[in-house]
Amino acid sequence: MRLLHLSTVRGRTSRSGSSISSKLAFRLPTLLVATTVWASKGGWHQAVLPVVQSLSTQPFQATTMATTATAATKNVVVLDGKQAEETTVTSKEFLLSNPSGAYTTARTCAGGTKIFEWEAHIERTAKSLASMMEQRESTTIASSRLSDPYVLRRRLDAAVEDAVRLHQRLHNDEKDDFDASSPRELKLTALVGWTALDDESISSGEDGGWVACHATSLPPLPAAPVRVEIRGSPRDNAAAKDSAWVSERAPLEALMQSATCGGPVNELLLATDTGDLLEGSQTNFYAVIDGAVWTAGEGILAGTVRNLVLDVCRNHGIPVVLRPPNLSTMDGWEGALISSTSRLALPIDELYVPQEGRPSAGTDLKKTFDNNNTSSSSDGSIAARIRDLVALEVEARSTPILEPVPI
């Protein structure tokens, strides 16, 4: 069943006086980008946007990888449920170039026919939006409707469905229907804003705000050894998945990408002043200590895969301690792993602690873990066992993309 859009927003003017269409236009630094633009009149059209803004006015884009109009990548973007359009913009650029909002990153399974823990993504995004509005004291009648998971799901379902259909047509010989035999899975990035609408639109019964969705092929898992480094402090509002965090972590990611430790570093972990490791910049973190899995129970953004990790541990007799592992105990760790939408549960092979402000080097390696033992072995790596168990459960916890919202 195809879900209907409750409403759309077209060329409205916010209370700040700027049009929503201008806010949603992509703003990439010093390049020509073929992408989708939401016109204030006349709906959608394809355009090439010359961008002349100085990087000094948008410092968070300094580490964004440039995307050219001739790039081979075929991604898809939908803004507020309008017709999906092909774009070369990456998911990171999609978040950086749009207004700050609540976002979530989901993954498909079963050949792009299902979304893992979609209901949980909707619930978390609605809570993030409500938390952000409260923190910034910008709650309005219009925006509060999008913090209702039922309203939000109808808006996002329509955008996601259109994005997935177009992406599969672009990559599957223009097939109109989903191809369950295709191994290709997608990474879906949904962004929700609470832009205030004028009084006329509120009185007309529209639910306000705006939604956008970006679809791209799910990247492959990183090859072993998986390297992780410890740098940076926890974010201010861990309860909200705010797209502003994507720009705030950019300087740390730039250092991570400059590592000289023999290969790429996959993630950076955030530590408190006392050495507690709460989470990664894009992941949840776990350490295996005395046969138990330690992970922070608060002060983090609990990801959908984290919930599955904890359930798998409970169902298979692996003890869980909801406390953050501390850096001072690292010598005694038997294993460690991170989890996220794209990585699922990923064991860590090498852990680095670089000097502040410097990229990780070979001399910064502090701990290695052996994840080669099979999960069937009684003395095998617990991290590897969790990885395998989580992978088996993904489809069982996924929602068909065309499944209607229960009334």
Secondary structure, DSSP 8 states (H G I E B T S, - for coil): -----S----S-B-TTS-BHHHHHS---TTSEEEEEEE-SSS-EEEEEEE----GGG-GGGTT-----TT----EEEEETT---EEE---HHHHHHTS---EEEEEEEETTTTEEETHHHHHHHHHHHHHHHHHHTT---HHHHHHTSHHHHHHHHHHHHHHHHHHHHHHHTTT-SS--TT----EEEEEEEE-----HHHHHTT---SEEEEEEEE------SS-EEEE-S---S-TTS-BTHHHHHTHHHHHHHHT-BSSS---EEEEE-TT-BEEEESSSEEEEEETTEEE--SSSS---HHHHHHHHHHHHTT--EE-S--BGGGGGG--EEEEEETTTEEEE-SEEE---TTS--BGGGEEEE----S-TTSTTS-HHHHHHHHHHHHTGGGEEETT-----
